[in-house]
């Protein structure tokens, strides 16, 4: 994992980490109809920022509270192509 982080730091010239802790009440309307709105919202954040940051940090408490704790961080990374 450290080698992936080091490559992202170098490639994006960034030490910025984006926290993925969506507030369900702030999910845009167009994503509320998705099968997994929280995941779709995070996906949009990841897509919009991937070239500018070196890492993403999902806040597990948000997913557990939303009863989606079965979504593992590695799924988020792999689906984001990171």
Secondary structure, DSSP 8 states (H G I E B T S, - for coil): -HHHHHHHHHHHT---EEEE---GGGS-GGGTTSTTHHHHHHHHHHHHHTTT-SEEEE-HHHHHHTT-TTS-HHHHHHHHT-
